[in-house]
Amino acid sequence: MTNADDIWRDVFVTGLKNAHAVENQALALMDRQIDRALNFTEVADRLKAHRLETEGQILRLETLLEGFDEKPSGLKDAALSLGGNLAAIGHSFAEDEILKNAFANYAFENFEAASYRALIILAESGGYAAAYDPLAATLEEEVRMARWVDESLPMLVEKHLELRRAGENSSR
């Protein structure tokens, strides 16, 4: 018979490893977008700031995993990082790359927030109180980034149109 604590631990540790891989995917996405946001410095600046947060999130996850004598999944990290690069490359051919990136970022940030909400629920129900604060801090950062993406969309659309009307590169 499987112990309920073992099931909780397995689900929680898998969630931490998955979150670690998703954060590596986020780094790949942000790096590509930062390099390409030539006419949208406000986007590049916000992505650079969130990239630093993401590096901190990765360290928090690694610390939590170490508490279980676990390590991140190199395979998951590599696969999702590659996926992030491919997704960013896919948008680079679009005339409205900046807008497509904003749509994808909104979905991605909300996906991350939902993942951290679930991890917090697992931490609370599993009795791992030490995980709550690091996960809550990351959740707050992801929610804040999702809010910024949402609130900046009107500005991005207008700037995209202005650049396009002026005959400048409006895609990035």
Residue, then its C-alpha position, 0 to 999 in steps of 0.5 A: m500500500t502506498n503511503a499518503d505522505d509518499i504520494w504528496r511528496d511525489v506530486f509536490v516534487t514533480g510540481l517543483k521540477n515542472a516549475h523549474a523547467v517552465e522557468n527555464q522555458a521562460l528564460a529562453l522566451m525572454d532572451r529571444q524577445i529582449d533581443r528582438a524588441l528593438n522599437f519597444t524598449e519598455v517591453a525589453d526593460r520589463l522583460k529584463a527585470h522579470r528575467l532577473e526575477t525568474e533567475g531568483q525563482i529558479l534558485r528558490l525552486e532548487t533550494l526547495l528541491e534540495g530540501f527533498d534531496e532532489k535535483p531539477s530534471g535536466l531533460k525537462d529543463a532542456a526540452l522546455s528551454l528548446g520549446g521556448n526558443l522554438a516558440a519565440i522563433g515562430h513569432s519572429f516571422a510575423e508582421d505583428e511579432i510584438l503583439k503575438n509575443a504579448f498574447a503568448n506572454y499573457a497566457f504564459e504568465n497566467f499559466e505560471a501563476a496557476s502552477y504556483r497556486a497549485l504548488i502552494i495548495l500542495a505545500e499547505s496540505g502536505g505540511y511543508a510550511a517552509a515552501y509557502d513563502p518562497l512559492a508565494a513570493t514567486l506567485e506574486e512576481e508572476v501575477r505582477m508580470a501578467r498584470w503588466v502584460d495585460e495593462s501594457l497591451p493597449m500601449l503596444v497595439e497603439k505603438h505598433l499601429e503608429l510605427r506601421r503607419a510611419g513605415e517603420n518596423s512595427s513587428r518588434 
